[in-house]
Amino acid sequence: ISAKYNQEDCVNYIGPNGSGHYVKMVHNGIEYSDMQLISESYFFLKNITKLNNIELSNIFLKWNKSELNSYLIEITGHILRKKDNSGKFILDYILDEASQKGTGMWASKSALSLGIPLSLITESVFLRYLSVYKSQRVLASTLLFGPNKKKINSSLVLDIIEDTRKALFFGKIIAYAQGFIQLRSASKKYKWNLKYDDISKIFRSGCIIRAQFLNNIVDAYSNNNNLINLLFSPFFQKIVNSYQDSLRRILIYAINNGISLP
């Protein structure tokens, strides 16, 4: 009855003493950061390139055929083009407030107790907290002003879109890397003896963070279950070294135009 990936069951015994629940908690923390990265990428492109919802939808659906292939990228592409009965885009009328069930907070609290810098996941939790201060944000927008936005030359749009794609993938890798660092630290402290390739395998189907590059995470930990950091594996090391310039360019655009990319 479990979800399957290439006929392989996405279920396994994780370990003793609540370790399975802990893995699920970290999974949810990664999910928080994944959704935050996607929403920031959407917001950045919408404000920098001035592309409409259908154009943005096409971009995300195209990305889903690349190394970014994942459940969350796919549904983002479909959500962007969803309209109500009057023909208006539903996304444009959704209030920008997000609640949370607590698993992201638990992951962050556990990371603090373990001495783990879970920066991306924790920042995603903070952004959910910040989102509920809607009235304060509206008031702040009338009192506090950012830089004057600079018009982007249309000839740069395709390059900006590609840089955003690379920056998004870079960020997703960091989120997963931090999550597995936390699992590694907890496993050592509580003597769980976690198998990270098995954990990666069960994430590949039937869960929200399922993504194509989980296969690369499986490979990394299959080769070395004691890998200190995913970024140190040859596959991810190559991507990080190659994509960091794109991330830096996107951040510069965002800073110069007053767009928040925490």
PyMOL commands that set and color helices and strands:
alter all, ss='L'
color gray80, all
select helices_A, chain A and resi 19-48+53-63+71-79+90-93+103-114+119-131+134-143+154-190+196-202+214-223+230-232+234-256
alter helices_A, ss='H'
color red, helices_A
select strands_A, chain A and resi 4-5+8-9
alter strands_A, ss='S'
color yellow, strands_A
deselect
rebuild
show_as cartoon
